[in-house]
Amino acid sequence: MPEQQVLHLINRAVVKLAGSDAESLLQRLITNDLNDLNEGELRYGALLTPQGKVALDFLLSRHEGGFLFDLDRDILSPFIMKMGLYRMRSDVSIEEQELDVGVVFDAVGGTVLDDGVASEGIAVRDTRSDLLGWRIYGAKGQWQTNQDLEGAYLERHLTAFVPQAGLDFALGDVFPYDINMDYFGALDFEKGCYVGQEVVSRMHHRGTARKRLVRLEADDSLPMTGTAVLAGEKPVGTIGAVINNKALAIVRLDRVAEAQAEGLTLTADGILLRMTLPDYADFTVSS
């Protein structure tokens, strides 16, 4: 595969947790059930606060008897420190890997193989959406940055309704449901307790989630990330990552329903908005 077809995600790092107690420790901490996490599968997950909000998020895969955590470099140190505190005297090693993180949108010419091996490194399919392709973990320095691919990757996140921390939401400020984590295989409701599980389970069983991730479009270019979404004069959400006239946004669906009932339109900085719900979701606009 030509080098330019691999997008180097310079903001990502890889940490490996291994040891005889690694799986049991993680089962008590993170939102995923590791019992059905297979080799070659990349799954979205999180470590929650005791109040049930997303403290740290990551992509997780099994590899050589341990677990690879693909995460934003901004949370690399907090992740290692927090896992170190939880580890205590358990047989768990926590090590940053000397690997770069790349993305390939499609399996081309057999370069990405079904057994999770690529000429560039370890390959795992991103299960959040087929549009997000394969993650590749390879030796440092072999890929160059590519602005065209970076734009294409962000566009795919928008099309697939898949949020990114730091662009579409701030860690520590959202519940998993606010960013549709329950539709990405990131939340388990059957395994034993984990940090924040009680709040997540209560919201799931009572159906009390009000905020959801949606896509907004306009005839004109949208205002910057962080701009308030208004229904009339009332705030109902916040714009996330923007590409020209499209953006992801977290909105209060009940408030949008009330606005629609009153004949009010959605705007951001005076720009008229159209809202689309994810095709993977079964929630609706309702009060």
N, C-alpha and C positions, 0 to 999 in steps of 0.2 A: 504494500500500500504506500503511495507517495506520502512523504512527510507532511505536506500541507493538509492532508485529510484528517489528521489527528489534531484536535483542539486541545492545547495545553491549558488546563485550569490552574493558573498560577496562584490562585487564592485558596487552593485546597491542599490538605496534608493527610497523611495516613498514619494511624496508630494501631499497633497490634496488641491485643490482650490474649495471653495464653497461660497455660498451667492447668493443673488438675482441678482447681476450684474456679476457673474462669467462667464456665458456663453457668454453674449454680449461682455465682455472684451476680452475673448479669441478669439472670432470670429474676432476681429480687430487686433489680434497679431500673431496668429500661422497659419501654412500652411494648417491645416485641416478645413473642413467644419463640424461643430458639429451637424448640422441638421440631418445628416444621420449616426451619430455615435450611435450605439445601445448598450444597456446594454449587458454585457458579451462579447463585442468585444474589442480587443486590436489593436490599430492602431498606426503606425509609424508617427511621425510628427516632426516639427522643428520650432524654432524661428529664423528668418533670420536677417542678418544685413540689413541696408538700401540699401546696394549695392547688396543684393540678395544672399549672401553667408550664409552657415549654421553656425549660432552662437552657438546654443544649440540644441541637438536632444533628443528625448524621445519617450517612448511608452505611449499611452494615452487611458484611459477607463473611462466610466461613473460609478459612484458608489454612491448610497444613496443621490441623489440630488446634487452631486458635481462631480469633475473630479480627477482621480488619475493619477499622472505623475510618471512613472517609468523611472529613469534616473541614469546616472553614478554618483557615489559619488564625483568624481572630479569636477562636475559642480553643485553640490547640492547648495552650498552657492551662486554662481553666478546666478543660476536660481531663488532662493528665493529673492535675492536682486533685480534682474531685474523686476520680477513680482511685487515686492513691489513698485518699482518706477512707473510702469505703472498703478498700482491700484489707486494711488492718493486717492480720497475720495469715491471711489466706495465701495459698500457693497460686499467685497470679502475678505474671510479669506484664508491665505496661511500657511499651517502647515505641517511640516514633520511628517510622520506617524511612529508609533512604530511597524513597520512591516519588516520582512525579505522578500527577493525576491527569489523564487525558480522556477525551471523549471521541468516539467514532459513531456517527449517526447510523451507519448501515454496515452490515457484514459484507465486505467486498472481496471477491476473489479468494475466499477461504482464509483471509488473514485473521479474522476472528472465528475461532473454531468452537464447536459445540462443547468441547471438553474444557473450555475456559482458558485455553492457551492461545496467545497471539505472539507474532514475531516481535512485537513491541513490549510485551510483558503479560501480566495477568489480566484476563478479560472477564468481566461479569456484566450480564444484561441488567439494565435498570428497569425494575418491575413497576415503577410508578407510571410509565407511559412508554409505548413503543416508539413514540417520537423522540425520546431522549436517548435511544441507542444503547451503546455499550460504554462502560467505564473501563479504562485500561490503566493499570498501575505498572509503570516501567522505570528503568534506570534514569536518573536525573540527567537533564541536559540534552535529551535526544529530540525534543519537540520544540518548535518555535511558536510564539504567540501569533494569532491570525485574527485580525479585526473582523474580517468578513465572516469567519466561522463563529466568532464571539456573538455577533449580531444574530446569526442564524440560530445559535443555541438559545439565546434569550427569546427569540421569536417562537421557538418550539415550546419553551416553558409557558409562554402566553397562550399558545394554541392548545396545549395540553392541560391548561389550568393547574399547573404545578408551581407552587410558590417557592421562593428562595429567601432565607433569612438575610436580613440586612437590606433587602430590596423591597420585599412585599410585606414584611413584618419584622418586629423587633423581638429578639429573644427576651423572655421574662415578662412579656406584655400580653401574650395570647394563650388561649386554651387550644388544645389540639383540634377541636372542632372548628375553631375560627379559621383554620387554614386547611380544612378538609382532610386532616390526617387519617380519619377513619375510612376514607375511600382509597388509601394507598397501601393498605396492609400494614400500617404502622402502629395500630392499636390492637391489643388483645384483651378480650373480656372474660376469658375462661381460665387463664392460668392464675396462679396464686398472686398475692399482693406484691405490688412494686410501688415505688415512690410516686405519690399523687394518684394512685389507682382508684381510691375511694371516690374522689371528686369526678374523675373521668367516667367511672361506672355509673355514678348517680346521674350525670348529665345524659349518658347514653340511655339508661332505662326510663328516665322521666321525660326524655325528649325536650330538654330545656335549652338546647343550643339555639342561640338567636343570631349570632354572627356567622357569616359564611364567606368563603372566597368566591368571587365572581369575576367576569371580565366586563370591562367598560369600553365602549367605542364612541367616537364622535366624528363629525364631518371635518373638524379642524384638529390640529395638533393638540394633544392634551397637556395640561400644566404639569409641573414637576412632581416627582414622587413626594408623598407627604401632604399633598393638597387635600383639603376636606371635600368630601362629597356631600352635597346638600340636597334636601328635598324641600323645595320652597326655601325657607331660611333656616331649616333645622338640619344639623349635621347627622348623617346616617352612616358615614364610613370614611375611609381614607384611601387615596390612590397609592398603589405600589409601583412596581417596575413599569416604565413607560417606553413604548416604541411608537413614535409618531402619534397616530390617533387611536392607539389601543393601550390598555393597561389592565393588570390585575388589581383587585381591590377587595378589602374586607369590609363588608357592609352588614348593617342590622336589617335582616329580611323583614322583621315585623314592622319596622319603621318605614321601609320601602312600601310594604303593603298598605299601611295607613296613608302614605302619601299618594299612592295610586288611587285609593278610594276617594281621596279629596281632589283628584284631578291635578296633582302637583307633578312637576317634572324633576328629574335628577340633573344637577349641574355641578360643575367644578370650575371655580374662577370664572363664572359666567358662561361656560361652554356647555351646551346641551349634550346630555349623555344617553346612550342606549346600553342596557344591561343584559348580559347573557349568562345563563346558569350553565355549569359544567354538564356535558353530556353523560358523564359517569355517575352523576349524583341523582338521588331520588328526592331531595328536598325541594320545596317550592317557596315562592313568595307568599307568605301568609302572616297574618297578625295573631 
